[in-house]
Amino acid sequence: MNPHQLLHPRPEGLYCPPGDFYIDPVRPVERALITHGHSDHARPGHGHVMATAETLDIMAIRCGENFAGATQVAKLGEEVNINGVRVSFHPAGHVLGSAQIAVEHNGTRIVASGDYKRTSDPTCASFELVPCDVFITEATFGLPVFRHPKPQDEIARLLKSMSQFPERSHLVGAYALGKAQRVIKLVRQAGYNETIYIHGALARLCDYYASRGIDLGPLSPATLDQSDRTDFAGALVVGPPSAFADRWARRFPDPVAAFASGWMRIRQRAKQRGVELPIILSDHSDWDELIATIRETGASEVWVTHGREEALVRWCELEGIKARPLHLVGYEDEGDA
C-alpha cells in the first residue's frame, strides 16, 4: 500500500488511519503509542496510551498517576493487532524504556524510530535494527560536523579535571531523564566509587533506575542548607541544566561548571552557557550513525523529523533513496541531546 496511507502527519502528530492511532502525539488524542518518556514525546491527557512498561512508569512519575485514561504495556518484540494493523515495539537505545515502533499493514512496514542512538549505554537496552520499507528517522545531529567521541573518553576528561582540582566541586549539568543516570553510571564504570551528590529533581528518576536493576552507587542530596560550603570541595554534583542558572549552583565552592550534551561539540554553545568543562555526551545518533542506520534498515524511503532535516534528506537523495522532511511541530530537544 502507499505508505502515506498508513502513516501521515496531522496537527496532533503522526497518524495511522487504518489503525486509528497516533505515534507520540503533541495534543490529547483517543489512542497514543509513545516511543519514550521525554516530555516532547510523552504528554498526558490521552484516552489510551500504549508504551513499554518503563515508559509508562516514567510518565506516571513525571505526569502523575492519572496521566491517561487507560494504559497498555507493550512488550518488546511482541506483535499486537490494532484494528487490523500489526504493531511492535523494539529497543531504540535512547533512554530507559525507549522504543522504535514498527507499523505494518497490507505488506508495507514503517518504522518510527522516535529518538535513538547506536552507542552502547549501560542504562538502557541497545538499539535493535528493524528492516522496513519506510524508516522515520530523527535528525537532531543530522549534519556531518556532528561526530560524537567515545563516552569513556569524555568521562575520563571529567575525572582528570577532578583529580587536577581537588579543592573545587564539579557540577555536571545533565538532563533529569536518561542523561543524568548515564553520566553517573559511566563514572561508576570508570572506577569512581565515592558518593555522588544529586539535585532533588533527579531523585525520583534515579530511584526508579535503581529499582530496574541499574546500580548507580551511593547518591546523596546536593543540599547546602545545613552544610558548610567546604563539605563539597572535590565533590561530583549532578543536576538538571536549569538548576545551574539559579542560586543553588552558586552555593558550591569555586565550582567547575560542566555540561553533558552532544551540543558541546559547538564551542560557542559551551561559551554561551558559561561551561568550563564541556562533556560531549549525547543520547542521539551522530551523523555517521544516522546514515549507517538508514542504509542498514534497507528502507527504500526515509522520512526525516525534528532536527537538521534538510541535510539528511539531501544525503538520501544523493544515495538514490527517496526522502522527505515531515516538518512535525512540537518536538523540541527537551533532553538537551
C-alpha positions in Angstrom: 0.0 0.0 0.0 1.0 3.6 -0.3 3.0 4.3 2.9 1.3 7.7 3.2 -2.0 5.9 3.6 -0.5 4.0 6.6 1.1 6.9 8.4 1.0 10.7 7.7 1.4 13.9 9.7 -1.6 15.7 11.2 -1.6 18.7 13.6 -2.0 16.2 16.5 1.1 14.2 15.4 1.9 11.2 13.2 -1.4 9.4 12.5 -2.3 5.9 11.3 -5.7 6.0 9.6 -6.3 2.2 9.3 -5.3 1.6 13.0 -6.8 4.9 14.2 -3.9 5.8 16.5 -1.1 8.3 16.8 2.6 8.0 17.5 3.9 10.5 20.0 1.1 13.0 19.5 1.6 16.5 20.7 -2.1 17.0 21.5 -4.5 14.8 23.5 -5.9 12.0 21.4 -8.0 8.9 22.0 -5.2 6.4 21.3 -1.5 7.1 21.5 1.6 4.9 21.1 4.6 6.5 22.9 8.2 5.9 22.0 9.8 7.2 25.2 9.3 9.3 28.3 10.8 12.7 27.3 8.0 15.3 27.5 8.2 16.4 23.9 7.1 12.8 23.0 5.2 11.7 26.1 2.3 14.1 27.0 -0.5 13.5 29.5 -4.2 13.6 28.6 -4.6 10.8 26.1 -7.5 8.4 26.3 -5.4 5.3 25.9 -1.6 5.0 26.0 0.5 2.1 24.8 4.2 2.1 25.6 6.9 -0.1 27.3 6.5 -0.7 31.0 9.4 1.6 31.8 8.0 4.4 29.7 4.6 4.1 31.4 6.3 4.1 34.8 8.3 7.2 33.8 5.2 9.0 32.6 3.5 8.3 35.9 6.5 9.7 37.8 6.7 12.8 35.7 3.0 13.5 34.9 1.1 11.9 37.8 -0.6 8.5 38.1 -3.6 9.6 36.1 -1.7 10.7 33.1 -4.0 8.7 30.7 -7.5 7.2 30.8 -6.1 3.7 30.3 -2.7 2.2 29.6 -1.3 -0.9 27.9 2.1 -2.4 28.3 4.0 -3.0 25.0 6.4 -6.0 25.3 9.5 -5.6 23.2 9.3 -7.7 20.0 5.7 -8.8 20.6 3.3 -8.1 17.8 -0.1 -6.5 18.6 -3.0 -6.1 16.3 -4.7 -2.7 16.4 -7.7 -2.5 14.1 -6.0 -4.8 11.6 -2.6 -3.1 11.8 0.3 -5.0 13.2 2.3 -3.0 15.7 5.5 -4.0 17.5 8.0 -2.1 19.8 11.8 -2.5 19.5 14.6 -1.0 21.6 15.8 2.4 20.5 18.9 2.8 22.7 17.9 6.4 23.7 16.9 6.2 27.3 15.4 3.6 29.7 12.2 2.2 28.1 12.7 3.9 24.8 11.4 2.0 21.7 11.0 2.2 18.0 7.5 1.5 16.8 7.0 -0.8 13.7 3.7 -0.4 11.9 2.7 -3.0 9.2 -0.3 -3.3 7.0 -1.0 -4.8 3.6 2.6 -5.7 3.1 4.1 -2.3 4.0 6.2 -1.8 7.1 7.1 1.6 8.5 9.4 2.0 11.5 9.1 5.2 13.6 12.4 5.4 15.4 11.5 8.2 17.9 14.9 9.3 19.3 17.7 6.7 19.1 21.4 6.2 19.4 23.7 3.3 18.4 26.4 3.8 21.0 26.2 1.3 23.9 24.6 2.7 27.0 24.7 0.8 30.4 21.4 2.4 31.4 19.1 1.1 28.7 18.6 -1.6 26.1 20.7 -1.3 22.9 19.3 -0.2 19.6 17.7 -3.0 17.5 17.9 -2.8 13.8 14.4 -3.4 12.2 14.3 -3.9 8.4 11.5 -1.9 6.9 10.1 -0.2 3.7 10.0 3.3 5.2 12.2 4.5 8.0 11.3 7.5 10.0 14.5 8.9 11.5 15.2 11.8 13.8 17.9 14.3 12.7 18.9 16.1 15.9 22.6 15.8 14.9 21.9 15.5 11.2 25.0 17.4 10.0 28.4 15.9 9.1 30.1 18.2 11.7 28.5 16.1 14.5 30.6 13.0 15.2 30.5 12.1 18.9 33.6 11.0 20.7 33.7 7.8 22.8 31.7 8.3 26.0 34.5 6.7 28.1 37.0 9.4 26.8 34.7 12.2 27.9 34.2 10.7 31.3 37.9 10.3 31.6 38.3 14.1 31.0 35.8 14.8 33.8 37.7 12.5 36.3 41.0 14.0 35.2 39.7 17.5 36.0 38.5 16.3 39.4 42.0 15.0 40.2 43.6 18.2 39.0 41.3 20.5 41.0 40.6 18.5 44.3 39.7 21.7 46.1 36.8 22.5 43.7 33.4 20.9 43.3 32.5 19.7 39.8 28.9 20.5 38.8 27.7 18.4 35.8 24.6 19.6 34.0 22.7 16.6 32.7 19.1 16.2 31.8 17.0 14.5 34.5 15.8 11.6 32.4 18.5 9.4 30.8 21.5 11.7 30.6 22.0 12.1 34.4 21.7 8.4 35.1 24.1 7.6 32.2 26.7 10.1 33.4 26.5 8.6 36.9 26.8 5.0 35.6 29.7 5.8 33.3 31.5 7.5 36.1 31.0 4.3 38.2 32.2 2.1 35.4 35.4 4.3 35.2 36.1 3.4 38.9 34.7 6.3 40.8 33.1 4.9 44.0 32.7 8.0 46.1 29.2 9.4 46.9 27.8 11.4 44.0 25.6 14.3 45.0 22.4 14.9 43.0 19.9 17.8 42.7 16.4 16.9 44.1 14.9 17.0 40.6 16.9 13.8 39.8 16.0 11.8 42.9 12.8 10.0 41.9 14.1 9.0 38.5 17.4 7.8 39.9 15.5 5.8 42.4 13.4 4.3 39.6 16.5 3.4 37.5 17.9 1.6 40.6 14.6 -0.3 41.0 15.1 -1.6 37.5 18.5 -3.0 38.3 20.7 -0.2 37.2 23.1 0.3 40.1 24.1 4.0 40.4 26.1 3.6 43.6 25.9 5.8 46.6 23.9 9.0 46.0 23.1 11.8 48.4 21.1 15.1 48.1 23.2 18.1 47.0 21.8 20.4 49.7 23.7 23.2 51.3 21.1 24.5 53.7 22.7 22.9 56.7 26.2 22.3 55.4 29.4 24.2 55.1 30.5 25.1 51.6 33.8 23.2 52.1 31.9 20.0 52.6 31.5 19.8 48.8 35.2 20.5 48.0 36.2 17.8 45.5 32.7 16.5 45.2 30.9 15.5 42.0 27.5 17.1 41.8 24.9 16.2 39.1 21.8 18.3 38.4 19.5 19.4 35.6 20.9 22.2 33.4 18.1 24.6 34.6 19.4 24.5 38.1 22.8 25.8 37.2 21.3 29.2 36.4 19.9 29.8 39.9 21.3 30.4 43.4 21.6 26.6 44.1 24.7 26.3 41.8 26.4 29.4 43.3 26.5 27.8 46.8 29.2 25.3 45.9 32.9 26.1 46.5 34.5 27.5 43.3 32.6 25.0 41.1 33.9 23.7 37.8 30.8 24.1 35.5 30.4 21.1 33.2 27.6 20.2 30.8 27.0 16.8 29.2 25.5 17.2 25.8 26.1 16.5 22.1 25.8 20.2 21.6 29.1 20.7 23.5 30.7 19.9 20.2 29.9 23.5 19.3 32.3 25.7 21.3 30.1 28.8 21.0 27.3 26.9 22.8 29.6 26.0 25.6 30.8 29.6 25.9 27.2 31.0 25.9 26.3 28.7 28.8 29.4 29.6 30.8 30.6 25.9 30.6 34.2 25.5 31.7 34.3 21.7 31.1 32.2 20.7 28.0 31.4 17.0 28.0 30.4 15.8 24.6 27.9 13.1 25.5 24.7 12.6 23.5 21.7 10.3 23.7 21.1 10.8 20.0 22.9 9.3 17.0 25.6 11.4 15.3 25.9 11.8 11.5 27.7 8.6 10.9 25.2 6.6 13.0 22.2 8.2 11.2 23.4 7.3 7.7 24.6 3.9 8.7 21.2 3.1 10.2 19.3 4.3 7.1 21.5 2.0 5.0 21.1 -1.0 7.3 17.3 -0.8 7.5 17.1 -1.4 3.7 14.4 1.2 3.6 13.6 2.5 0.1 12.1 5.6 1.5 13.1 7.8 4.5 11.1 10.4 6.4 13.1 12.8 8.5 11.8 14.6 11.5 12.8 17.0 14.3 16.3 18.2 13.7 18.5 19.0 10.7 16.1 17.6 8.2 17.3 19.2 5.0 20.9 17.8 5.2 19.8 14.3 5.8 17.1 14.4 3.1 19.8 15.7 0.7 22.1 12.9 1.6 19.4 10.3 1.0 18.6 11.8 -2.5 22.3 11.6 -3.4 22.3 8.0 -2.4 19.2 7.3 -4.5 16.9 6.9 -1.5 13.5 8.6 -1.7 13.3 11.0 1.2 11.2 13.9 2.6 11.1 16.0 5.7 7.9 15.5 7.9 8.0 19.0 9.4 6.3 17.8 12.6 5.6 20.6 15.0 6.1 20.4 18.8 9.2 18.3 19.1 12.0 20.2 20.8 15.1 18.8 22.3 13.8 18.6 25.8 16.8 16.4 26.9 19.5 18.8 25.8 20.6 16.0 23.5 
